[in-house]
Amino acid sequence: MPDGNKLERNFWRFWLGGLLILAIMIAMNPLFVNDVSPWGIRDHQSAGTSMRVDAIQAAWQAAGVMNIARWAIALDLVYIAVYSFGAYCGGQMFRAGKKPTLRRLGWMIMAAAIIVCVADYIETICQFIQAIRLAGDDALAEIAAAAQPIKSTAFLISLFGILTALVVQRGSRGAGGT
């Protein structure tokens, strides 16, 4: 297990790096918004059927953004590793705190980071295969659509868990604790 300083450095570098990549992906998303996919990439993630995936990809092709969509999905694969590792390190760091609340938050964040990693990779790999093939696949679309809400929920738990833990940790330090 990494020492406290290395763990904290990894947390800040990877968690903030993941959030930066996420911000880039959010900034790119308007490129993929159209009548067929009003939510952009999110529509592709939650399509659920090959027909829906094909319609979205055809609209992206017509708009000239299909190759950019492939790069955005590939960037998502990088984001998953960076964010999940950073969140997990944050969970480990908080788990080592002296306050029971901080320790419980740490465990929750670690679990959420693992779920984000697994569910998001399942979803994104299914999405990436369809984008590379330029053809929807019912099984892959269904798997991606099923993983999407699990990933999103776990992400929100990790994000708000970390923010809450930072507040608790700051309050502990201000009160003379760790």
C-alpha positions in Angstrom: 0.0 0.0 0.0 1.4 3.4 -0.9 2.5 5.8 1.9 0.1 8.6 2.8 1.9 11.3 0.8 2.1 9.2 -2.4 -1.5 8.1 -1.9 -2.6 11.8 -1.6 -0.5 12.8 -4.6 -2.0 10.0 -6.7 -5.5 11.0 -5.5 -5.1 14.6 -6.5 -3.3 13.9 -9.8 -5.6 11.1 -11.0 -8.9 12.3 -9.7 -8.4 15.9 -10.9 -6.9 14.5 -14.2 -10.0 12.3 -14.6 -12.3 15.3 -14.0 -10.3 17.3 -16.6 -10.8 14.6 -19.2 -14.5 14.4 -18.3 -14.7 18.2 -18.8 -13.1 17.8 -22.3 -15.6 15.1 -23.2 -18.5 17.2 -22.0 -17.1 20.1 -24.1 -17.0 17.8 -27.1 -20.5 16.4 -26.6 -22.3 19.2 -28.5 -20.6 17.9 -31.7 -22.8 14.7 -31.4 -26.1 16.4 -30.6 -28.6 16.3 -33.4 -32.3 15.4 -34.0 -31.5 11.7 -33.6 -29.2 12.0 -30.6 -30.4 15.1 -28.6 -28.1 14.0 -25.7 -25.1 13.3 -27.9 -22.8 10.5 -26.8 -25.2 9.6 -23.9 -27.8 8.6 -26.4 -25.3 6.2 -28.0 -24.5 4.7 -24.5 -28.1 4.1 -23.7 -29.4 3.2 -27.1 -30.4 -0.3 -26.2 -31.0 -1.7 -29.7 -28.9 -2.0 -32.9 -31.5 0.0 -34.8 -31.1 2.9 -32.5 -27.3 2.7 -32.6 -27.3 2.5 -36.4 -29.6 5.6 -36.5 -27.3 7.6 -34.2 -24.2 6.5 -36.1 -25.8 7.3 -39.4 -26.7 10.8 -38.2 -23.1 11.3 -36.9 -21.7 10.1 -40.3 -24.0 12.5 -42.1 -22.8 15.3 -39.9 -19.2 14.3 -40.5 -18.4 13.6 -36.8 -18.3 9.8 -36.7 -14.4 9.7 -36.6 -14.5 12.3 -33.8 -17.0 10.2 -32.0 -14.7 7.2 -32.2 -11.9 9.3 -30.7 -14.2 10.6 -28.0 -15.1 7.0 -27.1 -11.4 6.1 -27.0 -10.8 9.1 -24.7 -13.6 7.7 -22.5 -11.5 4.5 -22.1 -8.6 6.6 -20.8 -10.9 8.6 -18.6 -12.3 5.5 -16.9 -8.8 4.3 -15.8 -7.6 7.8 -14.7 -10.8 8.8 -12.8 -11.4 5.4 -11.2 -7.8 5.1 -10.0 -7.9 8.6 -8.6 -11.2 8.0 -6.8 -10.0 4.7 -5.4 -6.8 6.4 -4.1 -9.1 9.0 -2.5 -11.1 6.3 -0.9 -8.0 4.7 0.5 -6.8 8.0 1.8 -10.1 8.8 3.5 -10.4 5.3 4.9 -7.1 5.9 6.8 -8.6 9.0 8.5 -9.2 9.0 12.3 -12.9 10.0 12.1 -15.3 7.1 11.7 -17.3 9.2 9.2 -14.3 9.7 7.1 -13.4 5.9 7.2 -16.9 5.0 6.2 -16.9 7.5 3.3 -13.5 6.1 2.3 -14.9 2.5 2.0 -18.0 3.8 0.1 -15.8 5.8 -2.3 -13.5 2.8 -2.9 -16.5 0.5 -3.7 -18.1 3.2 -6.0 -14.7 3.6 -7.8 -14.5 -0.1 -8.5 -18.1 -0.2 -9.8 -17.5 2.9 -11.9 -14.5 1.2 -13.4 -16.2 -2.1 -14.2 -19.5 -0.8 -15.4 -18.0 2.1 -17.4 -15.6 -0.2 -19.2 -18.4 -2.7 -20.0 -20.5 0.1 -21.4 -17.7 1.9 -23.3 -16.2 -1.3 -24.8 -19.6 -2.3 -26.1 -20.1 1.2 -27.4 -16.5 1.3 -29.0 -17.0 -2.0 -30.8 -20.2 -0.8 -32.4 -18.6 2.5 -33.4 -15.5 0.8 -34.9 -17.7 -1.6 -36.8 -20.0 1.2 -37.8 -22.9 -1.2 -37.1 -25.1 -1.6 -34.1 -25.4 -5.0 -32.3 -28.4 -5.8 -30.2 -26.5 -7.7 -27.5 -23.8 -5.0 -27.2 -26.4 -2.2 -27.2 -28.4 -3.9 -24.5 -25.3 -4.5 -22.3 -24.2 -0.9 -22.7 -27.7 0.4 -21.9 -27.9 -1.8 -18.8 -24.4 -0.7 -17.6 -25.0 3.0 -18.2 -27.2 3.8 -15.1 -25.1 1.7 -12.8 -22.0 3.5 -14.0 -23.7 6.9 -13.7 -25.0 6.2 -10.2 -21.6 4.9 -9.0 -19.9 8.0 -10.5 -22.2 10.3 -8.6 -21.6 8.4 -5.4 -17.9 8.6 -5.8 -17.9 12.3 -6.8 -20.2 13.5 -4.0 -18.6 11.0 -1.6 -15.2 12.6 -2.3 -16.5 16.1 -2.0 -18.2 15.2 1.3 -15.0 13.5 2.6 -12.9 16.6 1.7 -15.3 18.8 3.7 -15.3 16.3 6.7 -11.5 16.1 6.5 -11.1 19.8 6.4 -13.4 20.2 9.4 -11.3 17.5 11.2 -8.0 19.3 10.5 -9.5 22.6 11.5 -10.5 21.0 14.8 -7.1 19.6 15.4 -7.8 16.1 14.0 -6.9 14.2 10.9 
